[in-house]
Amino acid sequence: MGNEFEEKDDWKLGTICWFAVVVWFSSSLLSQAAYMAFYGVPYDAVTLLKQFGPLYYAVMIVELFIWISLGTLIFLRFARKVTPDSQSPMSSI
C-alpha cells in the first residue's frame, strides 16, 4: 500500500496572499457589523485611523500592501488565462 498521507511542500506565496486578503476582508466586515450592532451607524474609517496617531501610517502601508497583493494576484491569474500554454520562444534565423 502506498503512503496515503504525503507531506506537502510549503504554501505558495499566492495562497498566503489570498488567505491574507480573506482574513483582512472578513475582519473588516465583522468589525463594521459589530460597530453597527452597538451604535446603529457605520463607523468613519478615516476618523478611526487618524486616532491611531503615528501608527496611522503603518496601518495605511499594510492596507496598501494588501490591495497591491490582491491586484497582482488578479492580474497574474488573468495573464495565465490569456497566455497560451505552449508558447515557444521565437528563434532568430
Backbone bond lengths (Angstrom), bond angles and torsions (degrees), N, CA, C in turn:
res aa  C-N    CA-C-N  psi(-1)  N-CA   C-N-CA  omega(-1)  CA-C   N-CA-C  phi
1 M - - - 1.449 - - 1.525 109.63 -
2 G 1.306 114.65 144.71 1.452 119.90 -179.84 1.515 111.79 -82.72
3 N 1.285 114.30 168.19 1.461 120.15 178.73 1.525 108.57 -76.03
4 E 1.335 116.85 113.74 1.457 120.75 -176.60 1.517 112.28 -76.52
5 F 1.316 115.92 -26.47 1.458 119.72 -178.08 1.522 108.74 -111.92
6 E 1.317 115.02 91.05 1.457 119.48 179.36 1.519 109.09 -88.40
7 E 1.309 115.34 141.62 1.455 119.74 178.98 1.522 109.05 -75.64
8 K 1.324 116.02 127.79 1.461 120.32 -179.26 1.516 110.02 -87.92
9 D 1.329 115.05 156.10 1.463 120.44 175.49 1.522 109.51 -69.21
10 D 1.306 115.96 172.78 1.460 120.76 177.63 1.530 109.83 -61.12
11 W 1.320 114.58 158.33 1.448 119.85 178.73 1.517 109.89 -67.28
12 K 1.316 115.13 147.46 1.459 120.60 176.64 1.526 109.04 -76.51
13 L 1.321 115.85 156.37 1.461 120.61 -179.27 1.526 111.21 -61.03
14 G 1.318 117.00 -36.48 1.462 120.69 178.66 1.519 112.17 -61.58
15 T 1.326 116.86 -40.12 1.456 121.11 178.80 1.522 110.67 -65.32
16 I 1.307 117.01 -42.15 1.463 121.21 179.19 1.530 110.19 -64.72
17 C 1.330 117.11 -40.13 1.469 120.36 178.84 1.528 110.81 -65.48
18 W 1.346 117.54 -40.24 1.465 119.52 177.66 1.523 110.73 -63.34
19 F 1.328 117.25 -41.38 1.459 119.84 176.71 1.529 110.66 -61.81
20 A 1.315 117.71 -40.82 1.467 121.34 179.34 1.525 110.37 -62.79
21 V 1.324 117.32 -41.90 1.464 121.00 179.83 1.528 110.43 -65.68
22 V 1.331 117.09 -42.81 1.469 120.55 179.85 1.524 110.62 -64.40
23 V 1.324 117.63 -43.67 1.469 120.83 178.82 1.517 110.33 -64.10
24 W 1.328 117.29 -44.10 1.466 121.49 -179.96 1.521 110.84 -61.73
25 F 1.342 116.84 -47.08 1.459 120.33 -178.63 1.524 110.90 -65.01
26 S 1.325 116.31 -44.22 1.471 120.31 -179.25 1.523 111.81 -63.49
27 S 1.326 116.94 -42.39 1.462 119.42 179.97 1.524 110.87 -66.93
28 S 1.314 117.90 -37.50 1.465 120.29 177.00 1.524 110.97 -64.19
29 L 1.320 115.75 -43.80 1.460 120.49 -179.40 1.529 111.39 -65.38
30 L 1.325 116.60 -43.97 1.463 119.62 -179.76 1.527 112.48 -68.84
31 S 1.332 117.56 -37.32 1.466 118.69 178.76 1.525 110.71 -67.82
32 Q 1.328 117.35 -37.78 1.468 120.78 177.27 1.532 109.86 -65.36
33 A 1.325 117.46 -41.45 1.465 120.91 179.66 1.529 111.05 -65.30
34 A 1.320 117.27 -40.95 1.464 120.54 178.54 1.524 111.02 -64.97
35 Y 1.330 116.84 -42.16 1.466 120.37 179.39 1.530 110.51 -63.16
36 M 1.336 115.51 -42.97 1.467 118.94 179.55 1.533 111.05 -67.00
37 A 1.340 117.73 -32.03 1.465 120.16 177.92 1.529 111.07 -65.66
38 F 1.338 116.88 -37.06 1.467 120.21 -179.68 1.519 113.22 -80.93
39 Y 1.334 117.89 -41.67 1.463 121.18 -170.94 1.520 114.83 -112.02
40 G 1.317 119.10 -12.56 1.460 121.71 175.58 1.514 115.43 82.82
41 V 1.311 118.70 -7.37 1.466 122.20 178.28 1.535 108.42 -132.17
42 P 1.330 117.60 152.35 1.468 118.77 176.74 1.524 111.06 -70.81
43 Y 1.329 116.18 150.48 1.458 119.07 -179.95 1.511 111.19 -81.29
44 D 1.318 114.99 156.02 1.456 121.67 177.31 1.526 107.36 -90.78
45 A 1.314 117.02 108.65 1.466 121.92 -173.93 1.531 111.57 -62.77
46 V 1.321 118.13 -37.13 1.463 120.84 -177.98 1.530 110.10 -64.83
47 T 1.317 117.35 -43.66 1.467 120.89 178.84 1.522 110.91 -63.20
48 L 1.320 117.11 -43.08 1.463 120.04 179.08 1.521 111.49 -64.50
49 L 1.326 117.51 -41.06 1.461 120.24 179.68 1.523 111.73 -66.65
50 K 1.328 116.97 -36.17 1.470 119.78 179.09 1.527 111.32 -68.40
51 Q 1.316 117.95 -25.15 1.463 120.74 177.92 1.529 111.67 -71.11
52 F 1.326 117.37 -16.12 1.459 121.01 176.74 1.519 112.19 -69.71
53 G 1.323 117.57 -19.91 1.463 120.87 -177.50 1.520 110.23 73.49
54 P 1.336 118.14 -134.84 1.467 121.04 -178.91 1.529 112.98 -63.72
55 L 1.326 117.74 -24.00 1.461 120.84 177.87 1.532 111.26 -66.87
56 Y 1.322 116.38 -16.78 1.467 123.16 177.90 1.527 110.92 -53.71
57 Y 1.327 116.94 -42.15 1.463 120.38 -177.78 1.527 111.43 -68.01
58 A 1.315 117.86 -36.60 1.466 120.82 177.92 1.527 110.54 -65.60
59 V 1.331 116.24 -41.61 1.465 120.35 178.45 1.530 109.99 -63.85
60 M 1.308 116.95 -41.25 1.467 120.78 179.40 1.529 111.32 -65.83
61 I 1.319 117.51 -37.57 1.469 120.83 178.80 1.528 110.00 -66.27
62 V 1.326 117.33 -42.10 1.467 120.48 178.63 1.525 110.11 -63.38
63 E 1.331 116.86 -44.31 1.467 119.60 179.50 1.527 111.10 -65.63
64 L 1.303 117.69 -39.60 1.459 120.72 176.59 1.522 110.93 -61.96
65 F 1.338 117.07 -41.65 1.464 121.09 177.43 1.524 111.08 -61.04
66 I 1.332 117.11 -40.24 1.466 120.51 179.48 1.524 110.69 -65.55
67 W 1.329 117.43 -42.64 1.468 119.83 178.56 1.528 111.38 -65.61
68 I 1.321 117.46 -39.81 1.467 120.36 177.94 1.526 110.38 -65.38
69 S 1.329 117.43 -40.56 1.465 121.50 177.70 1.520 110.96 -62.38
70 L 1.319 116.56 -44.46 1.455 120.58 179.08 1.527 110.77 -62.22
71 G 1.318 116.77 -45.70 1.461 120.31 178.24 1.515 112.62 -61.76
72 T 1.322 116.52 -40.58 1.461 121.02 178.61 1.521 111.26 -65.00
73 L 1.324 116.89 -44.26 1.459 120.23 179.43 1.522 111.93 -62.28
74 I 1.318 116.78 -42.90 1.464 120.49 178.78 1.520 110.08 -65.16
75 F 1.328 117.49 -42.71 1.455 121.12 179.12 1.531 111.27 -62.40
76 L 1.345 117.30 -43.89 1.463 120.57 -179.84 1.521 111.99 -64.79
77 R 1.310 117.16 -39.94 1.473 119.75 177.25 1.518 110.57 -64.04
78 F 1.322 116.72 -42.06 1.456 120.44 178.61 1.525 110.43 -65.31
79 A 1.318 116.99 -41.94 1.467 120.98 -179.41 1.525 111.14 -64.21
80 R 1.329 117.52 -37.19 1.469 120.27 178.10 1.517 111.71 -67.30
81 K 1.326 117.30 -33.93 1.470 120.56 179.16 1.525 111.09 -71.36
82 V 1.325 116.79 -35.89 1.458 121.12 -176.21 1.528 111.30 -79.69
83 T 1.323 117.80 -37.21 1.461 121.75 -177.09 1.524 109.63 -75.18
84 P 1.333 118.02 130.45 1.471 119.81 177.56 1.524 111.17 -64.69
85 D 1.344 115.83 148.84 1.462 121.10 -177.93 1.522 112.28 -67.70
86 S 1.296 117.21 -39.27 1.469 120.63 -175.68 1.525 110.84 -102.02
87 Q 1.294 116.27 58.41 1.453 120.90 179.89 1.528 108.18 -87.55
88 S 1.325 115.84 119.99 1.467 119.99 179.94 1.511 109.74 -104.33
89 P 1.325 116.90 145.66 1.457 119.41 179.05 1.526 110.92 -68.80
90 M 1.316 115.86 148.56 1.463 120.32 179.62 1.528 108.86 -75.16
91 S 1.283 114.91 134.89 1.461 118.55 177.49 1.513 109.87 -98.39
92 S 1.319 115.82 143.26 1.457 119.25 178.50 1.520 109.04 -88.51
93 I 1.305 115.09 138.39 1.472 119.91 -177.93 1.489 111.38 -96.47
